[in-house]
């Protein structure tokens, strides 16, 4: 009798982590190293480049962010005035406009504008540098690309997105005042007093915390996809699209989680 052939047992493969996700977390760790540890070892990042990126990422986005915030303030006030007017509650329109801007729409919509304008630009710029082999040239000159390219953009985004959010909140409140003053006949002092009485400090700092988290997500995702470009110009376009889509998704999820955190605590 012939012995039965023994087939090799299929070994169960351990699940491997997604390499893209691993690279993303490695990039975050590298940013933290060059930001907090390397300066104490005499390897400081370029502060001049930080200010240059502040202008490119934040200051140049100011007109678009202001226009968005103004339109949101106007729209909120008009919709609130229409619905609350049916209930005879016109006096509560400033409350709705100000609290909604501070808690939710201000940080979220400014982040969306920054993703479309600055986040995509960072990805395209870094991706073009990868394709043209400028990143390799930095390595030949013993210049670490994270210290030279990414840390200044990271700091600029972390500084400017909260600033844009606060400025956008004020512009949106001004838009709400235009409707309340010229349509509802509400006096300016009453609008300001209603807003100050209704808004609490937690409303302001919850929006600022959101903007810091959004800034971190936007710039790290943009830099990750910029530094991992392949396949030339086609890859630059593809990764820029991925950067915008995943940044929007990450910001929306983070917004829901932070809102839930403040809601349940």
C-alpha positions, -999 to +999 in steps of 0.1 A: +000+000+000+014+033-010+016+059+017-008+088+014+010+119+002+012+146+029+004+180+015+021+209+032-001+226+057-011+261+046+004+284+072-018+311+084-003+344+074-003+371+101-021+402+091+004+428+080-002+465+088-010+488+058+023+501+046+008+535+038-006+538+073+028+528+088+045+554+067+020+580+079+027+573+116+064+572+109+062+607+094+043+619+125+071+605+147+098+621+126+080+655+127+079+653+165+115+644+167+127+673+145+104+696+163+111+688+200+143+667+203+166+677+174+168+715+183+183+705+217+210+686+198+219+716+177+199+707+146+174+735+144+148+739+117+147+770+096+125+797+113+126+819+083+110+792+062+083+789+089+073+825+084+074+821+046+050+792+049+028+811+073+023+836+045+017+810+018-005+787+038-024+811+061-022+847+050-029+841+013-059+820+023-074+848+043-096+863+015-112+830+006-117+821+043-133+855+050-157+852+020-167+817+032-173+828+068-193+859+056-216+838+034-221+813+062-230+840+087-254+856+063-271+823+054-274+812+090-290+845+101-314+845+071-325+809+077-328+814+115-347+847+111-372+830+087-380+800+109-378+818+143-399+846+130-428+822+126-425+815+163-420+851+173-385+843+185-365+867+164-344+877+195-327+843+195-312+847+160-279+861+174-277+832+198-280+806+170-256+823+147-228+829+172-229+796+190-231+776+157-202+795+143-180+791+174-188+754+180-192+739+145-193+757+113-164+781+119-137+755+125-151+730+100-157+753+070-124+771+074-107+737+075-124+727+043-112+759+026-076+753+038-077+717+026-088+727-009-063+756-011-033+750+010-033+713+017-036+704-020-008+729-028+015+713-002+009+678-017+015+690-053+046+709-043+062+681-024+052+656-050+068+676-078+100+678-058+099+640-054+094+635-092+121+660-101+145+642-076+150+673-055+143+652-024+172+629-033+194+659-038+187+670-003+197+636+010+230+639-010+237+672+008+229+656+042+198+677+046+169+657+061+137+665+041+115+664+071+135+691+089+139+712+058+105+708+041+079+694+064+085+709+098+081+745+086+049+737+068+036+717+099+043+747+122+027+772+098-005+752+095-007+746+132-004+784+138-025+797+110-055+775+110-066+785+145-059+821+136-080+818+104-108+801+125-110+829+150-109+856+123-136+837+103-158+835+134-157+873+137-164+878+100-193+853+102-207+871+132-205+903+113-225+887+085-252+877+110-252+912+124-260+926+089-292+905+087-302+911+123-296+949+120-309+957+086-337+931+082-349+925+118-342+960+130-321+947+159-298+973+175-260+966+174-256+967+212-284+942+216-268+919+191-235+920+209-250+916+244-271+886+232-241+870+218-219+875+249-247+863+272-254+832+252-219+821+241-197+805+268-160+800+271-163+763+262-178+773+229-147+792+220-121+768+231-139+738+217-136+754+183-100+763+188-092+727+199-109+714+168-089+738+146-056+725+161-066+689+155-078+697+120-045+715+113-025+684+124-045+661+102-045+683+071-008+690+070+004+655+079-019+639+053-008+664+027+029+659+034+025+621+035+009+619+001+033+645-013+064+625-001+050+592-015+044+602-051+052+577-078+047+575-115+057+610-124+032+638-131+003+613-131+012+603-096+013+639-085-023+645-096-035+612-081-018+618-047-032+654-046-067+640-051-061+614-024-048+641-001-079+662-004-103+633-001-087+617+029-081+651+046-118+659+043-128+625+056-104+627+085-116+662+094-152+652+093-146+621+115-125+642+140-152+668+141-178+643+150-156+627+177-146+660+193-182+672+193-193+640+210-165+644+235-177+678+245-213+667+244-209+638+268-184+654+292 
